Amino acid sequence: MTFEIKKIGIIGAGQMGNGIAHVCAAADYEVVLSDVSEDRVRSGLATITGNMARMVARGKLSDEARKTALDRIKPSVGLARLADCDLVIESAVEKEDIKRKILVDLCAVLGPRAMIATNTSSISITRLAAVTDRPERFMGIHFMNPVPLMELVELVRGIATGEETFEASKAFVRRLGKTYSVAEDFPAFIVNRILLPMINEAVYTLYEGVGTVEAIDNAMRLGANHPMGPLQLADFIGLDTCLSIMQVLHDGLADSKYRPCPLLVKYVEAGWLGRKTQRGFYDYRGEKPVPTR
Ligand SMILES: NC(=O)c1ccc[n+]([C@@H]2O[C@H](COP(=O)([O-])OP(=O)(O)OC[C@H]3O[C@@H](n4cnc5c(N)ncnc54)[C@H](O)[C@@H]3O)[C@@H](O)[C@H]2O)c1
């Protein structure tokens, strides 16, 4: 028998957290969506509302199903409303110190049988599990962006993750209608171990003047048949998240090939984080994206 999950808490209502809330509600789970402020939670709910409305307009969701799914998502500022969840998925910013604090605070309020998962893109599951009171009930459940559209979820066990937790995670991913790949707990797992060095190399290509933003993106779209260019993709992921992942790879594998490009660092220092701040390698404030270099 696998552990039954009925109610899911999500910490972080940003681009990933609201996407996870969307797919969980659409799969008939009760959902609590939490963030640090009312504004952040409201903005996450507004994104879900807009995305579901678009799905209705395209005939991919009935209006009835949209209403029911939205009703299943309850907002929460802070962690108190997560106490009776069966599974809590942490999807706050990609900063280990912030995630550690969230997990410690969460364990203080969460029922003892509940599972905890993290949507981290790169940080050690084993290390995050070790700050909780339940490393055997802790998993990496790594969704892809945008969550409602992307089929893959990476499942990552920490060294102490128990079989029941692993099985329940597989059943959860299946119920969402998604497919999982199992990755071992090494920095950035599978997808980002391969994807982020390519994106970082694209930023070096820009930094060294080998090509412009448009030349690089067109080259990889039309020459390597990628659906979007690497710099456009970086803006989509969030440049702060890209930088954090490169830092985890660089620190965790101690290989200079993972050195974050200084230009990526500069964009993050400027607060140009990509689509979520309206500016990154492209400026999104006008009618169509304009390259910033
Ligand atoms: N962006 C991607 O493509 C992508 C893909 C897969 C996984 N991830 C991972 O998902 C996580 C979230 O990334 P995102 O792209 O949604 O970032 P985001 O910047 O869009 O959202 C992060 C959210 O976390 C909230 N937050 C910050 N501190 C918090 C705290 N102490 N408690 C609760 N909430 C807090 C912020 O207010 C914000 O709403 C990261 O771990 C990231 O690595 C990102």
The ligand as a Tripos MOL2 file, in Angstrom:
@<TRIPOS>MOLECULE
LIG
   44    48     1     0     0
SMALL
NO_CHARGES

@<TRIPOS>ATOM
      1 N1         12.4090   28.6200  -13.1060 N.am      1 LIG1
      2 C1         12.5300   27.3890  -13.5510 C.2       1 LIG1
      3 O1         12.5810   27.1410  -14.7700 O.2       1 LIG1
      4 C2         12.5960   26.2500  -12.5750 C.ar      1 LIG1
      5 C3         12.4060   24.9410  -13.0340 C.ar      1 LIG1
      6 C4         12.4160   23.8830  -12.1080 C.ar      1 LIG1
      7 C5         12.6290   24.1500  -10.7650 C.ar      1 LIG1
      8 N2         12.8300   25.4350  -10.3470 N.ar      1 LIG1
      9 C6         13.0420   25.6630   -8.9090 C.3       1 LIG1
     10 O2         11.8130   26.0710   -8.3440 O.3       1 LIG1
     11 C7         12.0680   26.9300   -7.2170 C.3       1 LIG1
     12 C8         11.3010   28.2340   -7.4060 C.3       1 LIG1
     13 O3         11.7200   28.8580   -8.6070 O.3       1 LIG1
     14 P1         10.8010   29.9090   -9.3790 P.3       1 LIG1
     15 O4         11.2980   29.9510  -10.7780 O.co2     1 LIG1
     16 O5          9.3580   29.6390   -9.0980 O.co2     1 LIG1
     17 O6         11.2260   31.2680   -8.6290 O.3       1 LIG1
     18 P2         10.3780   32.6060   -8.4580 P.3       1 LIG1
     19 O7         11.3910   33.6750   -8.1830 O.co2     1 LIG1
     20 O8          9.4050   32.7890   -9.5680 O.co2     1 LIG1
     21 O9          9.5080   32.3300   -7.1300 O.3       1 LIG1
     22 C9         10.0720   32.0980   -5.8950 C.3       1 LIG1
     23 C10         9.0040   32.3950   -4.8350 C.3       1 LIG1
     24 O10         9.5190   31.9910   -3.5660 O.3       1 LIG1
     25 C11         9.0190   32.9160   -2.6250 C.3       1 LIG1
     26 N3          9.7920   32.8650   -1.3940 N.ar      1 LIG1
     27 C12        10.9990   33.4090   -1.1350 C.ar      1 LIG1
     28 N4         11.3470   33.1700    0.1530 N.ar      1 LIG1
     29 C13        10.3210   32.4550    0.6940 C.ar      1 LIG1
     30 C14        10.0750   31.9300    1.9930 C.ar      1 LIG1
     31 N5         10.9520   32.0930    2.9730 N.pl3     1 LIG1
     32 N6          8.9270   31.2680    2.1850 N.ar      1 LIG1
     33 C15         8.0260   31.1060    1.1830 C.ar      1 LIG1
     34 N7          8.2090   31.5890   -0.0600 N.ar      1 LIG1
     35 C16         9.3440   32.2590   -0.2880 C.ar      1 LIG1
     36 C17         9.1240   34.2600   -3.3380 C.3       1 LIG1
     37 O11         8.3260   35.2270   -2.6870 O.3       1 LIG1
     38 C18         8.6540   33.8890   -4.7250 C.3       1 LIG1
     39 O12         7.2470   34.0600   -4.8680 O.3       1 LIG1
     40 C19        13.5910   27.0900   -7.1460 C.3       1 LIG1
     41 O13        14.1110   26.1560   -6.2460 O.3       1 LIG1
     42 C20        14.0160   26.7810   -8.5700 C.3       1 LIG1
     43 O14        15.3480   26.3390   -8.6610 O.3       1 LIG1
     44 C21        12.8040   26.4850  -11.2240 C.ar      1 LIG1
@<TRIPOS>BOND
     1     1     2 1
     2     2     3 2
     3     2     4 1
     4     4     5 ar
     5     4    44 ar
     6     5     6 ar
     7     6     7 ar
     8     7     8 ar
     9     8     9 1
    10     8    44 ar
    11     9    10 1
    12     9    42 1
    13    10    11 1
    14    11    12 1
    15    11    40 1
    16    12    13 1
    17    13    14 1
    18    14    15 2
    19    14    16 1
    20    14    17 1
    21    17    18 1
    22    18    19 2
    23    18    20 1
    24    18    21 1
    25    21    22 1
    26    22    23 1
    27    23    24 1
    28    23    38 1
    29    24    25 1
    30    25    26 1
    31    25    36 1
    32    26    27 ar
    33    26    35 ar
    34    27    28 ar
    35    28    29 ar
    36    29    30 ar
    37    29    35 ar
    38    30    31 1
    39    30    32 ar
    40    32    33 ar
    41    33    34 ar
    42    34    35 ar
    43    36    37 1
    44    36    38 1
    45    38    39 1
    46    40    41 1
    47    40    42 1
    48    42    43 1
@<TRIPOS>SUBSTRUCTURE
     1 LIG1         1 GROUP 0 **** ****
